[in-house]
Amino acid sequence: MHIHDLVNVHTGKHTGKVALVTGGSSGIGLAAAKRLALEGALVVISGRRQHELDRAAADIGHGALAVRGDISIAADLDAIMDAIRTAYGRLDLLIANAGGGEFTPIGSITEAGFDKYFGINVKGTLFTVQKALPLMTAGSAIVVTGSIAANQGVPAFGVYAASKAALRSFVRTWASELKGRDIRVNLVAPGVVVTPAYKSELGMSDEDINAYLADIEQKAPLGRAGSPDEIAKAMSFLASPDASYITGVELTVDGGLTQI
């Protein structure tokens, strides 16, 4: 199917827009990719594992393109951008979502662990944005995935929280630096949203997760955790013309957990 045929299939707030979602093979990234595709975007997803990307692309449908790449590696980022340039010639929406973390008390933090997560979350996101900008023109939008952890003091979660706080700072700076280019950049800070990373990255068991969710039911005003699609809808909003006068903000999507 030709690119113009794909454009004609879709109707929605992102019709005909080319979107990249990093970390798009699972969790919030996959939900964002599905949401953007349903709303008309031509979606490209990236991630580190090709088989998961291929499965996700099939799940997304709508001609989604999967490109393997680790955002902490400059050559991989170049390859991702080259693939977008070859396929579409431009990029309209960037969801800089790829990231990771682990629970490690301060006495157990290693240089390798620090470098891993700052390499992905901070360096990787910085250079994702830097390398995407030459493909983006006036009217484009960038949405970065932050976390409520950046504004909390969760024990043993300091490296992850600090990396997400750095992204909040970057978003402010980028919004200022992009003045005159009509490219908006904002950050979504998700609250508690259970994704496969709770087990694969954080090492939580089913019992751990259930206990955590029970605690959230008591603490969050909405009385529950969120869903990946609820975060994806917030991302879609910030990436859309509906948010045309919004840039540099942190949109917290946490059921009110950190707002009271």
Secondary structure, 3 states (H helix, E strand, C coil): CCHHHHHHHCCCCCCCCEEEEECCCCHHHHHHHHHHHHCCCEEEEEECCHHHHHHHHHHHCCCCEEEECCCCCHHHHHHHHHHHHHHCCCCCEEEECCCCCCCCCHHHCCHHHHHHHHHHHHHHHHHHHHHHHHHCCCCCEEEEECCHHHHCCCCCCHHHHHHHHHHHHHHHHHHHHCCCCCCEEEEEEECCECCCHHHHCCCCCHHHHHHHHHHHHHHCCCCCCECHHHHHHHHHHHHCHHHCCCCCCEEEECCCCCCC
